Amino acid sequence: MDNDTYKLVVIVGSVREGRFGPVVASWVAEQAGIHGGFDVDVVDLAEIDIPLSLPAASPKIAGDGYPRPVGMEALTSALEGADAFIIVTPEYNHSYPASLKAAIDWHFTQWTAKPVAFVSYGGAAGGRHAVLHLENVLTELHAVTIRDGLAFPKYFTEWQDGRPLDSEAPGYAKTVLDQLAWWAGALRSAREAAPYPA
Ligand SMILES: Cc1cc2nc3c(=O)[nH]c(=O)nc-3n(C[C@H](O)[C@H](O)[C@H](O)COP(=O)(O)O)c2cc1C
């Protein structure tokens, strides 16, 4: 990885049987590859052991010594090494899936002073309720959420053969990726210059 390339982790937030999430994540990863500013890693939460029951101490207090399951190692090291994140999320009951909340709650420092963009999909609202909740949660973890994002309403009729029918979608994706790269660079420099006072 050269110094102008940022390690981007694309998180597939849904783990449901028959889910659409991997289709969206795969298109997002493709757009990030085309952008050229990122070294892209897709992390699928369905492949990670994410228990709902947390250890007694919080990850904020336990730091590096937080006792995570062995099956979570791939997720933790991906989050740890990331310069930027894209969370791909559906909308479940006007919020985001429990799988995503559990994955977030098992971590703390891994999110600190790093940018997060969102790509959502769902019914009429395109997952926007899910994103609003995620913005709130990730701010608590000292992450920096990006204003622009991609929302795909009615994905069941608006996507075909693994891509959105909207011909402008790749352009929108580029705008988000440009903003994410800008923040990834700014925040990586800042983290290197001084520890974040969390
Ligand atoms: C439990 C559940 C609740 C849902 N609630 C909403 C909702 O509030 N708004 C919405 O637009 N779609 C909702 N949907 C529809 C999902 O957006 C749609 O099923 C989508 O495919 C879920 O993403 P996934 O296939 O990656 O799991 C819900 C689906 C499930 C399974």
PDBQT file of the ligand as one rigid body, heavy atoms in Angstrom, charges set to zero:
ROOT
HETATM    1  C1  LIG A 201     -36.961  -7.529   9.950  1.00  0.00    +0.000 C 
HETATM    2  C2  LIG A 201     -37.087  -6.665   8.731  1.00  0.00    +0.000 A 
HETATM    3  C3  LIG A 201     -37.560  -5.375   8.874  1.00  0.00    +0.000 A 
HETATM    4  C4  LIG A 201     -37.631  -4.519   7.742  1.00  0.00    +0.000 A 
HETATM    5  N1  LIG A 201     -37.995  -3.217   7.913  1.00  0.00    +0.000 NA
HETATM    6  C5  LIG A 201     -37.889  -2.373   6.868  1.00  0.00    +0.000 A 
HETATM    7  C6  LIG A 201     -38.068  -0.979   7.051  1.00  0.00    +0.000 A 
HETATM    8  O1  LIG A 201     -38.355  -0.498   8.142  1.00  0.00    +0.000 OA
HETATM    9  N2  LIG A 201     -37.913  -0.164   5.975  1.00  0.00    +0.000 N 
HETATM   10  C7  LIG A 201     -37.586  -0.648   4.736  1.00  0.00    +0.000 A 
HETATM   11  O2  LIG A 201     -37.437   0.135   3.797  1.00  0.00    +0.000 OA
HETATM   12  N3  LIG A 201     -37.424  -1.972   4.527  1.00  0.00    +0.000 NA
HETATM   13  C8  LIG A 201     -37.545  -2.839   5.568  1.00  0.00    +0.000 A 
HETATM   14  N4  LIG A 201     -37.338  -4.179   5.381  1.00  0.00    +0.000 N 
HETATM   15  C9  LIG A 201     -37.092  -4.664   4.030  1.00  0.00    +0.000 C 
HETATM   16  C10 LIG A 201     -35.594  -4.690   3.768  1.00  0.00    +0.000 C 
HETATM   17  O3  LIG A 201     -35.161  -3.408   3.373  1.00  0.00    +0.000 OA
HETATM   18  C11 LIG A 201     -35.280  -5.715   2.694  1.00  0.00    +0.000 C 
HETATM   19  O4  LIG A 201     -35.761  -6.957   3.124  1.00  0.00    +0.000 OA
HETATM   20  C12 LIG A 201     -33.804  -5.841   2.432  1.00  0.00    +0.000 C 
HETATM   21  O5  LIG A 201     -33.607  -6.830   1.466  1.00  0.00    +0.000 OA
HETATM   22  C13 LIG A 201     -33.035  -6.245   3.641  1.00  0.00    +0.000 C 
HETATM   23  O6  LIG A 201     -31.668  -6.312   3.345  1.00  0.00    +0.000 OA
HETATM   24  P1  LIG A 201     -30.938  -7.723   3.277  1.00  0.00    +0.000 P 
HETATM   25  O7  LIG A 201     -31.610  -8.483   2.127  1.00  0.00    +0.000 OA
HETATM   26  O8  LIG A 201     -29.493  -7.409   2.964  1.00  0.00    +0.000 OA
HETATM   27  O9  LIG A 201     -31.141  -8.392   4.588  1.00  0.00    +0.000 OA
HETATM   28  C14 LIG A 201     -37.272  -5.033   6.470  1.00  0.00    +0.000 A 
HETATM   29  C15 LIG A 201     -36.843  -6.348   6.350  1.00  0.00    +0.000 A 
HETATM   30  C16 LIG A 201     -36.716  -7.151   7.462  1.00  0.00    +0.000 A 
HETATM   31  C17 LIG A 201     -36.176  -8.542   7.315  1.00  0.00    +0.000 C 
ENDROOT
TORSDOF 0
